[in-house]
Amino acid sequence: MPEGPSLVILKEKLQPFVGQKIIMADGYAKGFDPAVLIDQTISDIRTWGKNLIIIFRGFSVRVHLGLFGSYKINHRGKNRASLFLQFEEDELNFYIAHVKLITDPPQQAFDWTTDVMNKGFDAKKAREKLMLKPERLICDALIDQRIFAGSGNIVKNEVLFRTRVHPESKIAFIPTRKLNELISEVVVFCKDFYEWRKAETLRQHLEAHEKQICPRNKIPFNKADLGKTKRHCYYCSKCQKLYDEKKRANIEMATKLL
């Protein structure tokens, strides 16, 4: 699933479509009639988290690529598109995408203060939302789109490694200073992610996600599907601290017995 920085890059690629009129539209997206887009002109293209927002006068269309979605510019795939847009000279296709018509103004339909790629991202609000569920594991919280819109599994694993926090740490036990560091690092890493993805060097810079060995301690990473989300976590048991009194006490006792 494309994360926020990748969607921003897509938005930039699609800027030539702003100001163009749609002369034909088709697609199989559920609950959405592409015919409403015919003769409509794109006024802007924005992103919110992992969503592409195509803005028209009076409404907008949200496109979410999900786990297997893709897009093609001036080229067609073998299968029918979820959304096909034909312009005077160009065309745009989205495949295996979730498409939804939004009638509320974009500034009202989306909480821009949660978007990690938006200048208006509100760290204070993110911290307040985290504290509302103190028993939650940080690995689940970091990919919650209501708190960090645009963050995903890559962001989660890299931020936890950078801040030396174990993915099973409970929010209640993470010190305020460390929690603030985590929130700040989400934004910092997403900016790095954007630059590396644009330069096509992202994989070269990742330190934890899908890696085998911890670059700090030169020992094998642990890999496990943790939290309620059961998403892949890559972490070092030596340099990433577990903030959970009960679990940490059990680990320390087991270590002494060995």
Secondary structure, 3 states (H helix, E strand, C coil): CCCHHHHHHHHHHCHHHCCCECCEEECCCCCCCHHHHCCCECCEEEEECCEEEEEECCEEEEEECCCCCEEEECCCCCCCCCEEEECCCCEEEEECCEEEEECCCHHHHCCHHHECCCCCCCHHHHHHHHHCCCCCEHHHHCCCCCCCECCCHHHHHHHHHHHCECCCCEHHHCCHHHHHHHHHHHHHHHHHHHHHHHCCCHHHHCCCCCCCECCCCCCECEEEEECCCCEEEEECCCCCECCCHHHHHHHHHHHHHC
